Amino acid sequence: MLILQRKPGESLQIGEDIQVTVVSVDSGGRVRLAIEAPKTYSILRSELLGAATVNREAAQEALPPQEFLSFLEEVVGTSETE
């Protein structure tokens, strides 16, 4: 891991085609960054990447829509006869 210090307005270059610029730093230490990169790169906050992974895994475990509808029909049909 590379750790750098940058002031607002200063940048760093990643490879030939990605530039990260410090836009501002507020009194609470919150940093605003501007990232210039080709559209072929996906840029996500790490918490969104984690959420996307969880959602993808949950979708793989879910019932296909037709099976879910059949399940609901069974549950509704069962509760009406009881």
VOBA-498204 format. One record per atom (N, C-alpha, C): residue number from 1; residue in three letters; chain; atom name; x, y, z. Coordinates in nm, 2 decimals, padded with zeros to 4 digits. Layout:
// residues N
<num NUM residuo ala cadena A atomo CA X X Y Y Z Z>
...
END
This chain:
// residues 82
<num 1 residuo met cadena A atomo N X 00.09 Y -00.12 Z 00.00>
<num 1 residuo met cadena A atomo CA X 00.00 Y 00.00 Z 00.00>
<num 1 residuo met cadena A atomo C X 00.09 Y 00.12 Z 00.00>
<num 2 residuo leu cadena A atomo N X 00.05 Y 00.22 Z -00.09>
<num 2 residuo leu cadena A atomo CA X 00.13 Y 00.34 Z -00.09>
<num 2 residuo leu cadena A atomo C X 00.05 Y 00.45 Z -00.02>
<num 3 residuo ile cadena A atomo N X 00.11 Y 00.52 Z 00.07>
<num 3 residuo ile cadena A atomo CA X 00.04 Y 00.63 Z 00.14>
<num 3 residuo ile cadena A atomo C X 00.10 Y 00.76 Z 00.10>
<num 4 residuo leu cadena A atomo N X 00.02 Y 00.85 Z 00.05>
<num 4 residuo leu cadena A atomo CA X 00.07 Y 00.99 Z 00.01>
<num 4 residuo leu cadena A atomo C X 00.00 Y 01.10 Z 00.08>
<num 5 residuo gln cadena A atomo N X 00.06 Y 01.21 Z 00.09>
<num 5 residuo gln cadena A atomo CA X 00.00 Y 01.33 Z 00.14>
<num 5 residuo gln cadena A atomo C X -00.02 Y 01.42 Z 00.03>
<num 6 residuo arg cadena A atomo N X -00.14 Y 01.48 Z 00.01>
<num 6 residuo arg cadena A atomo CA X -00.18 Y 01.57 Z -00.09>
<num 6 residuo arg cadena A atomo C X -00.26 Y 01.68 Z -00.04>
<num 7 residuo lys cadena A atomo N X -00.24 Y 01.80 Z -00.09>
<num 7 residuo lys cadena A atomo CA X -00.32 Y 01.92 Z -00.05>
<num 7 residuo lys cadena A atomo C X -00.43 Y 01.94 Z -00.15>
<num 8 residuo pro cadena A atomo N X -00.54 Y 02.01 Z -00.11>
<num 8 residuo pro cadena A atomo CA X -00.64 Y 02.04 Z -00.21>
<num 8 residuo pro cadena A atomo C X -00.58 Y 02.10 Z -00.34>
<num 9 residuo gly cadena A atomo N X -00.63 Y 02.05 Z -00.45>
<num 9 residuo gly cadena A atomo CA X -00.58 Y 02.09 Z -00.58>
<num 9 residuo gly cadena A atomo C X -00.46 Y 02.01 Z -00.63>
<num 10 residuo glu cadena A atomo N X -00.40 Y 01.93 Z -00.55>
<num 10 residuo glu cadena A atomo CA X -00.29 Y 01.84 Z -00.59>
<num 10 residuo glu cadena A atomo C X -00.35 Y 01.71 Z -00.64>
<num 11 residuo ser cadena A atomo N X -00.27 Y 01.65 Z -00.73>
<num 11 residuo ser cadena A atomo CA X -00.32 Y 01.52 Z -00.80>
<num 11 residuo ser cadena A atomo C X -00.22 Y 01.41 Z -00.78>
<num 12 residuo leu cadena A atomo N X -00.26 Y 01.29 Z -00.82>
<num 12 residuo leu cadena A atomo CA X -00.17 Y 01.18 Z -00.84>
<num 12 residuo leu cadena A atomo C X -00.21 Y 01.11 Z -00.96>
<num 13 residuo gln cadena A atomo N X -00.12 Y 01.05 Z -01.03>
<num 13 residuo gln cadena A atomo CA X -00.14 Y 00.98 Z -01.15>
<num 13 residuo gln cadena A atomo C X -00.13 Y 00.83 Z -01.13>
<num 14 residuo ile cadena A atomo N X -00.23 Y 00.75 Z -01.18>
<num 14 residuo ile cadena A atomo CA X -00.22 Y 00.61 Z -01.17>
<num 14 residuo ile cadena A atomo C X -00.21 Y 00.56 Z -01.32>
<num 15 residuo gly cadena A atomo N X -00.10 Y 00.50 Z -01.35>
<num 15 residuo gly cadena A atomo CA X -00.07 Y 00.46 Z -01.49>
<num 15 residuo gly cadena A atomo C X -00.07 Y 00.58 Z -01.58>
<num 16 residuo glu cadena A atomo N X -00.11 Y 00.56 Z -01.70>
<num 16 residuo glu cadena A atomo CA X -00.11 Y 00.67 Z -01.80>
<num 16 residuo glu cadena A atomo C X -00.25 Y 00.74 Z -01.81>
<num 17 residuo asp cadena A atomo N X -00.36 Y 00.67 Z -01.76>
<num 17 residuo asp cadena A atomo CA X -00.49 Y 00.72 Z -01.79>
<num 17 residuo asp cadena A atomo C X -00.58 Y 00.75 Z -01.68>
<num 18 residuo ile cadena A atomo N X -00.53 Y 00.74 Z -01.55>
<num 18 residuo ile cadena A atomo CA X -00.61 Y 00.77 Z -01.44>
<num 18 residuo ile cadena A atomo C X -00.55 Y 00.88 Z -01.35>
<num 19 residuo gln cadena A atomo N X -00.63 Y 00.98 Z -01.32>
<num 19 residuo gln cadena A atomo CA X -00.58 Y 01.09 Z -01.24>
<num 19 residuo gln cadena A atomo C X -00.67 Y 01.11 Z -01.13>
<num 20 residuo val cadena A atomo N X -00.62 Y 01.12 Z -01.01>
<num 20 residuo val cadena A atomo CA X -00.70 Y 01.15 Z -00.88>
<num 20 residuo val cadena A atomo C X -00.65 Y 01.28 Z -00.83>
<num 21 residuo thr cadena A atomo N X -00.75 Y 01.37 Z -00.81>
<num 21 residuo thr cadena A atomo CA X -00.72 Y 01.51 Z -00.76>
<num 21 residuo thr cadena A atomo C X -00.80 Y 01.53 Z -00.63>
<num 22 residuo val cadena A atomo N X -00.73 Y 01.58 Z -00.53>
<num 22 residuo val cadena A atomo CA X -00.79 Y 01.62 Z -00.40>
<num 22 residuo val cadena A atomo C X -00.87 Y 01.75 Z -00.43>
<num 23 residuo val cadena A atomo N X -01.00 Y 01.75 Z -00.42>
<num 23 residuo val cadena A atomo CA X -01.08 Y 01.87 Z -00.44>
<num 23 residuo val cadena A atomo C X -01.09 Y 01.95 Z -00.31>
<num 24 residuo ser cadena A atomo N X -01.11 Y 01.89 Z -00.20>
<num 24 residuo ser cadena A atomo CA X -01.12 Y 01.96 Z -00.07>
<num 24 residuo ser cadena A atomo C X -01.10 Y 01.87 Z 00.04>
<num 25 residuo val cadena A atomo N X -01.07 Y 01.93 Z 00.16>
<num 25 residuo val cadena A atomo CA X -01.06 Y 01.86 Z 00.29>
<num 25 residuo val cadena A atomo C X -01.13 Y 01.95 Z 00.39>
<num 26 residuo asp cadena A atomo N X -01.24 Y 01.90 Z 00.45>
<num 26 residuo asp cadena A atomo CA X -01.31 Y 01.98 Z 00.54>
<num 26 residuo asp cadena A atomo C X -01.25 Y 01.97 Z 00.68>
<num 27 residuo ser cadena A atomo N X -01.30 Y 02.05 Z 00.78>
<num 27 residuo ser cadena A atomo CA X -01.25 Y 02.05 Z 00.91>
<num 27 residuo ser cadena A atomo C X -01.26 Y 01.92 Z 00.99>
<num 28 residuo gly cadena A atomo N X -01.36 Y 01.84 Z 00.94>
<num 28 residuo gly cadena A atomo CA X -01.38 Y 01.70 Z 01.01>
<num 28 residuo gly cadena A atomo C X -01.29 Y 01.60 Z 00.95>
<num 29 residuo gly cadena A atomo N X -01.21 Y 01.63 Z 00.85>
<num 29 residuo gly cadena A atomo CA X -01.12 Y 01.54 Z 00.79>
<num 29 residuo gly cadena A atomo C X -01.17 Y 01.47 Z 00.67>
<num 30 residuo arg cadena A atomo N X -01.29 Y 01.50 Z 00.63>
<num 30 residuo arg cadena A atomo CA X -01.36 Y 01.44 Z 00.51>
<num 30 residuo arg cadena A atomo C X -01.29 Y 01.49 Z 00.39>
<num 31 residuo val cadena A atomo N X -01.25 Y 01.40 Z 00.30>
<num 31 residuo val cadena A atomo CA X -01.18 Y 01.43 Z 00.18>
<num 31 residuo val cadena A atomo C X -01.27 Y 01.42 Z 00.05>
<num 32 residuo arg cadena A atomo N X -01.27 Y 01.51 Z -00.04>
<num 32 residuo arg cadena A atomo CA X -01.34 Y 01.50 Z -00.16>
<num 32 residuo arg cadena A atomo C X -01.24 Y 01.48 Z -00.27>
<num 33 residuo leu cadena A atomo N X -01.26 Y 01.38 Z -00.35>
<num 33 residuo leu cadena A atomo CA X -01.17 Y 01.34 Z -00.46>
<num 33 residuo leu cadena A atomo C X -01.24 Y 01.35 Z -00.59>
<num 34 residuo ala cadena A atomo N X -01.17 Y 01.39 Z -00.70>
<num 34 residuo ala cadena A atomo CA X -01.21 Y 01.39 Z -00.83>
<num 34 residuo ala cadena A atomo C X -01.13 Y 01.28 Z -00.90>
<num 35 residuo ile cadena A atomo N X -01.19 Y 01.19 Z -00.97>
<num 35 residuo ile cadena A atomo CA X -01.12 Y 01.08 Z -01.04>
<num 35 residuo ile cadena A atomo C X -01.15 Y 01.09 Z -01.19>
<num 36 residuo glu cadena A atomo N X -01.05 Y 01.10 Z -01.27>
<num 36 residuo glu cadena A atomo CA X -01.06 Y 01.11 Z -01.41>
<num 36 residuo glu cadena A atomo C X -01.00 Y 00.97 Z -01.46>
<num 37 residuo ala cadena A atomo N X -01.09 Y 00.90 Z -01.53>
<num 37 residuo ala cadena A atomo CA X -01.05 Y 00.77 Z -01.58>
<num 37 residuo ala cadena A atomo C X -01.13 Y 00.73 Z -01.71>
<num 38 residuo pro cadena A atomo N X -01.08 Y 00.65 Z -01.79>
<num 38 residuo pro cadena A atomo CA X -01.17 Y 00.61 Z -01.91>
<num 38 residuo pro cadena A atomo C X -01.29 Y 00.54 Z -01.86>
<num 39 residuo lys cadena A atomo N X -01.40 Y 00.55 Z -01.94>
<num 39 residuo lys cadena A atomo CA X -01.53 Y 00.49 Z -01.90>
<num 39 residuo lys cadena A atomo C X -01.52 Y 00.34 Z -01.89>
<num 40 residuo thr cadena A atomo N X -01.41 Y 00.28 Z -01.94>
<num 40 residuo thr cadena A atomo CA X -01.40 Y 00.13 Z -01.94>
<num 40 residuo thr cadena A atomo C X -01.37 Y 00.08 Z -01.80>
<num 41 residuo tyr cadena A atomo N X -01.32 Y 00.18 Z -01.71>
<num 41 residuo tyr cadena A atomo CA X -01.30 Y 00.14 Z -01.57>
<num 41 residuo tyr cadena A atomo C X -01.42 Y 00.16 Z -01.48>
<num 42 residuo ser cadena A atomo N X -01.45 Y 00.06 Z -01.40>
<num 42 residuo ser cadena A atomo CA X -01.56 Y 00.08 Z -01.30>
<num 42 residuo ser cadena A atomo C X -01.50 Y 00.13 Z -01.17>
<num 43 residuo ile cadena A atomo N X -01.56 Y 00.25 Z -01.13>
<num 43 residuo ile cadena A atomo CA X -01.51 Y 00.31 Z -01.00>
<num 43 residuo ile cadena A atomo C X -01.63 Y 00.30 Z -00.91>
<num 44 residuo leu cadena A atomo N X -01.61 Y 00.23 Z -00.80>
<num 44 residuo leu cadena A atomo CA X -01.71 Y 00.21 Z -00.70>
<num 44 residuo leu cadena A atomo C X -01.65 Y 00.23 Z -00.56>
<num 45 residuo arg cadena A atomo N X -01.74 Y 00.29 Z -00.47>
<num 45 residuo arg cadena A atomo CA X -01.69 Y 00.29 Z -00.33>
<num 45 residuo arg cadena A atomo C X -01.69 Y 00.15 Z -00.28>
<num 46 residuo ser cadena A atomo N X -01.60 Y 00.12 Z -00.19>
<num 46 residuo ser cadena A atomo CA X -01.58 Y -00.02 Z -00.14>
<num 46 residuo ser cadena A atomo C X -01.71 Y -00.07 Z -00.07>
<num 47 residuo glu cadena A atomo N X -01.79 Y 00.01 Z 00.00>
<num 47 residuo glu cadena A atomo CA X -01.91 Y -00.04 Z 00.06>
<num 47 residuo glu cadena A atomo C X -02.01 Y -00.08 Z -00.04>
<num 48 residuo leu cadena A atomo N X -02.01 Y -00.01 Z -00.16>
<num 48 residuo leu cadena A atomo CA X -02.11 Y -00.05 Z -00.26>
<num 48 residuo leu cadena A atomo C X -02.07 Y -00.17 Z -00.33>
<num 49 residuo leu cadena A atomo N X -01.94 Y -00.20 Z -00.35>
<num 49 residuo leu cadena A atomo CA X -01.89 Y -00.32 Z -00.40>
<num 49 residuo leu cadena A atomo C X -01.92 Y -00.44 Z -00.32>
<num 50 residuo gly cadena A atomo N X -01.91 Y -00.42 Z -00.18>
<num 50 residuo gly cadena A atomo CA X -01.95 Y -00.53 Z -00.09>
<num 50 residuo gly cadena A atomo C X -02.10 Y -00.55 Z -00.10>
<num 51 residuo ala cadena A atomo N X -02.18 Y -00.45 Z -00.11>
<num 51 residuo ala cadena A atomo CA X -02.32 Y -00.47 Z -00.11>
<num 51 residuo ala cadena A atomo C X -02.36 Y -00.54 Z -00.25>
<num 52 residuo ala cadena A atomo N X -02.30 Y -00.50 Z -00.35>
<num 52 residuo ala cadena A atomo CA X -02.32 Y -00.57 Z -00.48>
<num 52 residuo ala cadena A atomo C X -02.29 Y -00.72 Z -00.48>
<num 53 residuo thr cadena A atomo N X -02.19 Y -00.75 Z -00.41>
<num 53 residuo thr cadena A atomo CA X -02.15 Y -00.89 Z -00.39>
<num 53 residuo thr cadena A atomo C X -02.26 Y -00.97 Z -00.31>
<num 54 residuo val cadena A atomo N X -02.30 Y -00.91 Z -00.20>
<num 54 residuo val cadena A atomo CA X -02.40 Y -00.97 Z -00.12>
<num 54 residuo val cadena A atomo C X -02.53 Y -00.99 Z -00.20>
<num 55 residuo asn cadena A atomo N X -02.57 Y -00.88 Z -00.27>
<num 55 residuo asn cadena A atomo CA X -02.70 Y -00.89 Z -00.35>
<num 55 residuo asn cadena A atomo C X -02.68 Y -01.00 Z -00.46>
<num 56 residuo arg cadena A atomo N X -02.57 Y -01.01 Z -00.52>
<num 56 residuo arg cadena A atomo CA X -02.55 Y -01.11 Z -00.63>
<num 56 residuo arg cadena A atomo C X -02.56 Y -01.25 Z -00.57>
<num 57 residuo glu cadena A atomo N X -02.50 Y -01.27 Z -00.45>
<num 57 residuo glu cadena A atomo CA X -02.51 Y -01.40 Z -00.38>
<num 57 residuo glu cadena A atomo C X -02.65 Y -01.43 Z -00.34>
<num 58 residuo ala cadena A atomo N X -02.72 Y -01.34 Z -00.29>
<num 58 residuo ala cadena A atomo CA X -02.86 Y -01.36 Z -00.25>
<num 58 residuo ala cadena A atomo C X -02.95 Y -01.39 Z -00.37>
<num 59 residuo ala cadena A atomo N X -02.92 Y -01.33 Z -00.48>
<num 59 residuo ala cadena A atomo CA X -03.00 Y -01.36 Z -00.60>
<num 59 residuo ala cadena A atomo C X -02.98 Y -01.50 Z -00.65>
<num 60 residuo gln cadena A atomo N X -02.86 Y -01.55 Z -00.64>
<num 60 residuo gln cadena A atomo CA X -02.83 Y -01.68 Z -00.68>
<num 60 residuo gln cadena A atomo C X -02.90 Y -01.79 Z -00.59>
<num 61 residuo glu cadena A atomo N X -02.92 Y -01.75 Z -00.46>
<num 61 residuo glu cadena A atomo CA X -02.99 Y -01.84 Z -00.37>
<num 61 residuo glu cadena A atomo C X -03.14 Y -01.84 Z -00.38>
<num 62 residuo ala cadena A atomo N X -03.19 Y -01.73 Z -00.45>
<num 62 residuo ala cadena A atomo CA X -03.34 Y -01.71 Z -00.45>
<num 62 residuo ala cadena A atomo C X -03.40 Y -01.81 Z -00.55>
<num 63 residuo leu cadena A atomo N X -03.53 Y -01.83 Z -00.53>
<num 63 residuo leu cadena A atomo CA X -03.61 Y -01.92 Z -00.61>
<num 63 residuo leu cadena A atomo C X -03.63 Y -01.85 Z -00.75>
<num 64 residuo pro cadena A atomo N X -03.63 Y -01.93 Z -00.86>
<num 64 residuo pro cadena A atomo CA X -03.67 Y -01.87 Z -00.98>
<num 64 residuo pro cadena A atomo C X -03.82 Y -01.82 Z -00.97>
<num 65 residuo pro cadena A atomo N X -03.85 Y -01.72 Z -01.05>
<num 65 residuo pro cadena A atomo CA X -03.99 Y -01.66 Z -01.03>
<num 65 residuo pro cadena A atomo C X -04.10 Y -01.76 Z -01.04>
<num 66 residuo gln cadena A atomo N X -04.10 Y -01.85 Z -01.14>
<num 66 residuo gln cadena A atomo CA X -04.21 Y -01.95 Z -01.15>
<num 66 residuo gln cadena A atomo C X -04.22 Y -02.04 Z -01.03>
<num 67 residuo glu cadena A atomo N X -04.10 Y -02.08 Z -00.97>
<num 67 residuo glu cadena A atomo CA X -04.11 Y -02.17 Z -00.85>
<num 67 residuo glu cadena A atomo C X -04.16 Y -02.09 Z -00.74>
<num 68 residuo phe cadena A atomo N X -04.13 Y -01.96 Z -00.73>
<num 68 residuo phe cadena A atomo CA X -04.18 Y -01.88 Z -00.62>
<num 68 residuo phe cadena A atomo C X -04.33 Y -01.86 Z -00.63>
<num 69 residuo leu cadena A atomo N X -04.38 Y -01.84 Z -00.75>
<num 69 residuo leu cadena A atomo CA X -04.53 Y -01.83 Z -00.77>
<num 69 residuo leu cadena A atomo C X -04.59 Y -01.96 Z -00.73>
<num 70 residuo ser cadena A atomo N X -04.54 Y -02.07 Z -00.77>
<num 70 residuo ser cadena A atomo CA X -04.59 Y -02.20 Z -00.73>
<num 70 residuo ser cadena A atomo C X -04.60 Y -02.22 Z -00.58>
<num 71 residuo phe cadena A atomo N X -04.49 Y -02.18 Z -00.52>
<num 71 residuo phe cadena A atomo CA X -04.48 Y -02.18 Z -00.37>
<num 71 residuo phe cadena A atomo C X -04.59 Y -02.10 Z -00.31>
<num 72 residuo leu cadena A atomo N X -04.61 Y -01.98 Z -00.36>
<num 72 residuo leu cadena A atomo CA X -04.72 Y -01.89 Z -00.31>
<num 72 residuo leu cadena A atomo C X -04.86 Y -01.95 Z -00.33>
<num 73 residuo glu cadena A atomo N X -04.88 Y -02.01 Z -00.44>
<num 73 residuo glu cadena A atomo CA X -05.01 Y -02.07 Z -00.47>
<num 73 residuo glu cadena A atomo C X -05.03 Y -02.19 Z -00.37>
<num 74 residuo glu cadena A atomo N X -04.93 Y -02.26 Z -00.34>
<num 74 residuo glu cadena A atomo CA X -04.94 Y -02.37 Z -00.24>
<num 74 residuo glu cadena A atomo C X -04.97 Y -02.32 Z -00.10>
<num 75 residuo val cadena A atomo N X -04.91 Y -02.21 Z -00.06>
<num 75 residuo val cadena A atomo CA X -04.93 Y -02.15 Z 00.07>
<num 75 residuo val cadena A atomo C X -05.07 Y -02.09 Z 00.08>
<num 76 residuo val cadena A atomo N X -05.11 Y -02.02 Z -00.02>
<num 76 residuo val cadena A atomo CA X -05.24 Y -01.96 Z -00.02>
<num 76 residuo val cadena A atomo C X -05.35 Y -02.07 Z -00.02>
<num 77 residuo gly cadena A atomo N X -05.33 Y -02.17 Z -00.10>
<num 77 residuo gly cadena A atomo CA X -05.43 Y -02.28 Z -00.11>
<num 77 residuo gly cadena A atomo C X -05.43 Y -02.36 Z 00.02>
<num 78 residuo thr cadena A atomo N X -05.32 Y -02.38 Z 00.08>
<num 78 residuo thr cadena A atomo CA X -05.32 Y -02.45 Z 00.21>
<num 78 residuo thr cadena A atomo C X -05.39 Y -02.38 Z 00.32>
<num 79 residuo ser cadena A atomo N X -05.37 Y -02.24 Z 00.33>
<num 79 residuo ser cadena A atomo CA X -05.43 Y -02.17 Z 00.44>
<num 79 residuo ser cadena A atomo C X -05.58 Y -02.15 Z 00.42>
<num 80 residuo glu cadena A atomo N X -05.63 Y -02.16 Z 00.29>
<num 80 residuo glu cadena A atomo CA X -05.77 Y -02.15 Z 00.27>
<num 80 residuo glu cadena A atomo C X -05.85 Y -02.28 Z 00.31>
<num 81 residuo thr cadena A atomo N X -05.78 Y -02.39 Z 00.30>
<num 81 residuo thr cadena A atomo CA X -05.85 Y -02.52 Z 00.33>
<num 81 residuo thr cadena A atomo C X -05.84 Y -02.55 Z 00.48>
<num 82 residuo glu cadena A atomo N X -05.76 Y -02.48 Z 00.56>
<num 82 residuo glu cadena A atomo CA X -05.74 Y -02.51 Z 00.70>
<num 82 residuo glu cadena A atomo C X -05.84 Y -02.44 Z 00.78>
END
